[in-house]
Each structure stands twice: as structure tokens, then as C-alpha cells.
Amino acid sequence: MGRRSVHAQGDGGGVSGEGGRDDKPATRLASAGRRPEWTQGIVNPPVWRASTILYDDVAALRANAGRDTHHRLYYGRRGTPTQWSLADALTEMEPGAQATFLYPSGVAAVMGALLAVLGPGDELLMVDSAYDPTRALCSGLLRRFGVTTRYYDPLAGAGIADLIGEETRAIFMESPGSLTFEVQDVPAICAAARARGVATLLDNTWATPLLFPAIERGVDLSILACTKYIVGHSDAMLGSVTATPELWPRLRDTAHQLGQCVSPDDAYLGSRGLRTLDVRLARHGESALKIARWLEEQPGVARVLHPALPSCPGHETFVRDFTGASGLFAFVLDGGGEAARAALIDALALFGIGYSWGGFESLVVPADPRRTAAPWRAEGPLVRLQIGLEDADDLIADLARGLAAFRAAE
Ligand SMILES: *Cc1c(COP(=O)(O)O)cnc(C)c1O
């Protein structure tokens, strides 16, 4: 099986075998999650479909019952090598992590992580710039099951210590924030939480572990909407939570009881996307920054919200903690209302109008931030861009047409 067979010795916790950990992330991506006993030498893990697993006799069936089913064929809901391979690959991208559980969407992953650490009577500290469906979980299902949510300023940093109360069990972060891109001081928040025995959760979808290895930075549960950059081609829904050794058993047991599982086809697409993550993110990031800098100079644009620009709240933290930027950012229009914003968006030919992001093509949406801790104030409406893999100069020419339409409509 050659040089990579070292990965066959990885233990049941999903940690790669000796050798893999010293390689740089781009190198690890090439073979992460691959085991010869699963692939038989095939480069990508085959799609293993299963519900029933047949046992030789009653003794074999009994012997498997009640054992840790991680990496052990037991029943289809517990996965097959196709899902295990992606989960292990994501774990290998997070130094310090124990293992990863896969979910059928990013929202399911967010909820799986929250339910693993919260119970009735507990309080959750939720960042005010969180993804809107995450906020909906707090005011919906979590409230129904007796969990209280308190929203905090994304720039709270070490000051979060003052907000931790007797009932606080978890702090949820998303950095940079959805729509408005404030960068949080994740290490400071995690240190304050750890001192009080509070669990920390990070929605790391924007950066992925490549640009921000969350567990290494102190996070307990690192959440990805794999639908975005991991799948990378806008053709599958998938989520993941990667856990520290301390929280892995609770995360796994909660997910098992919720009946969470993903199709092997979607897991395969996740593994396939993961192999090119480094080169795609580099292109997304380079083009997005070029376009963001161009937008800053344009009449009609009041502000560009991009973590790599000094004007972005939390920019210094971004420079300290991240190894790069991905391709999603927003800009605030200088005045104008709903109609003028729609005129801009409708005039774009290369940007698709649609939700989600992280795929190869550019997308645009009108965005309206929702806030609880402090009101969102801006000079005009917000436009969010996902910069795809097209030529950046073509995208700039398209945006110039859009801004001309905006100024004409204003
Ligand atoms: C899209 C998204 C999610 C949810 O992912 P789905 O796979 O669409 O459910 C969660 N967090 C962030 C930051 C997202 O952008």
C-alpha cells in the first residue's frame, strides 16, 4: 500500500497515525482520512451504502453491541468508511481535536453542538453577529427546552468574563460574523470561558480549519457548514462538529440519540471537495481582497466589511490569528434604499442571486443584519458578495455596471 499506509495505524478516535501531524495543512489535505483497509488502494474512499450490516452468528452480533461504533461497522446510521473518512480528514485538519461528527447540514451541526452542552435552566451567551438561522434556534427550539439566550457584542473579547453568570454553560462564537464580518478575539473568550468551566463553540465556516485551526486556538467544539467551502461546488448539504477529547463523548452520544447521519454520496462529495480546499481558498481570498479594495474607492460605497481591511472591526485580531481570508464579504451603500440596492444587484450579470456561498461561482444577496445587544447602524443598505473562481477583473467590471445602476436609481 506504500508510503501512506502509516495512516492505517490511526486509533479509533479519528486521530491520524504518526507522521501526518508535522506536515503543513496543504500536505495533510492530500491524504487526510485515507486508510488502506477502507480504500484498497483507490485514491478516494469508495461510496459504501448500507443500512443493515450482516453478522456471521449471534455471538458476533452480541460482541459488537454496546461497543464504540466509531470506525466499526454496526448499522448504517453509524456510518461506513465513506463517512468515517471525511470525519477523520476534518479531525486531522484540527490539531488537538479528538474526532468529528457529520450532520446533514450546517444548521444541524450548530444544533448538534448546542444540544451537546446545554440543558434546561442553562444560559447560552450568543454572539450578536451570528448567522440568522442560529439565532432562530435560540428563540425557537432552545427556548422551548428551557435554555435562555443572552446576546453579546462580537468585540467583547476578554470582557466576556463579566457576562458569564451562574447559569452560563456555553459561549457561542462566529468569527468573522455573518453579514457584518466583525472578527472576535476567540483565544481571549476561550480562556475566560475555560477559567469558569464554560464550553466554547465556534462557527468556523468562513475560515475553515485551514485559515483558523479553532481547537488549537482554544475552542471546544468547532462547527462547519461543509455545504460551503468543504463541498465547494454548490451541490450538497453537509455539516460537521469537531470536538476536543473532553467533549467528544457528549457530542457523539447526543448526535446518536438525535439519529443524525449523512448519506455516503454527500460525504463523498465532501471528501472530494476537501482535497482542493487550499488552492480554492487561496483564489477566493486573493480575488475577494482585490475586489474589496477596489470597492473601497468607488462612489456610492460607504464602507467595505472585509476582515483583511483595516477599517473592519476586529482587523488587528484577524491579522494576529488568521493565516488568510476567504472569499465572502459585504459592503455598505452610501445612502439609497431597497429599490436602489435591487437595481445594483439586478444589473449584475456574473453574480448569481442566491443563498449559500463557498462554491466556485460568484453570488450576491441583499443582507439586513438583525441585532439584539446593540442596534446595527449603517449609512445605507448592505450587499453581501461571495467571490467565486472567475477572473477578478471581470467581476470588477460587472460590479462597476451594478454601481452605475445604483447611482442612477438613487
Ligand atoms: C450557511 C451557514 C450555516 C448553515 O449551513 P447549511 O448547510 O446551509 O445548513 C451555518 N453557519 C454559517 C456561518 C453559514 O453561512
The ligand as an SDF file (V2000), in Angstrom:
LIG
                    3D

 15 15  0  0  0  0  0  0  0  0999 V2000
  -24.7100   28.5600    5.6630 C   0  0  0  0  0  0  0  0  0  0  0  0
  -24.2500   28.6980    7.0540 C   0  0  0  0  0  0  0  0  0  0  0  0
  -24.6570   27.7870    8.0310 C   0  0  0  0  0  0  0  0  0  0  0  0
  -25.6580   26.7030    7.7700 C   0  0  0  0  0  0  0  0  0  0  0  0
  -25.2450   25.7840    6.8220 O   0  0  0  0  0  0  0  0  0  0  0  0
  -26.3090   24.9370    5.9790 P   0  0  0  0  0  0  0  0  0  0  0  0
  -25.5110   23.8170    5.4630 O   0  0  0  0  0  0  0  0  0  0  0  0
  -26.8340   25.8720    4.9270 O   0  0  0  0  0  0  0  0  0  0  0  0
  -27.3850   24.4940    6.9250 O   0  0  0  0  0  0  0  0  0  0  0  0
  -24.1400   27.9330    9.3100 C   0  0  0  0  0  0  0  0  0  0  0  0
  -23.2900   28.9370    9.6060 N   0  0  0  0  0  0  0  0  0  0  0  0
  -22.9060   29.8420    8.6910 C   0  0  0  0  0  0  0  0  0  0  0  0
  -21.9730   30.9110    9.1050 C   0  0  0  0  0  0  0  0  0  0  0  0
  -23.3760   29.7610    7.3900 C   0  0  0  0  0  0  0  0  0  0  0  0
  -23.0100   30.6800    6.4970 O   0  0  0  0  0  0  0  0  0  0  0  0
  1  2  1  0
  2  3  1  0
  2 14  2  0
  3  4  1  0
  3 10  2  0
  4  5  1  0
  5  6  1  0
  6  7  2  0
  6  8  1  0
  6  9  1  0
 10 11  1  0
 11 12  2  0
 12 13  1  0
 12 14  1  0
 14 15  1  0
M  END
$$$$
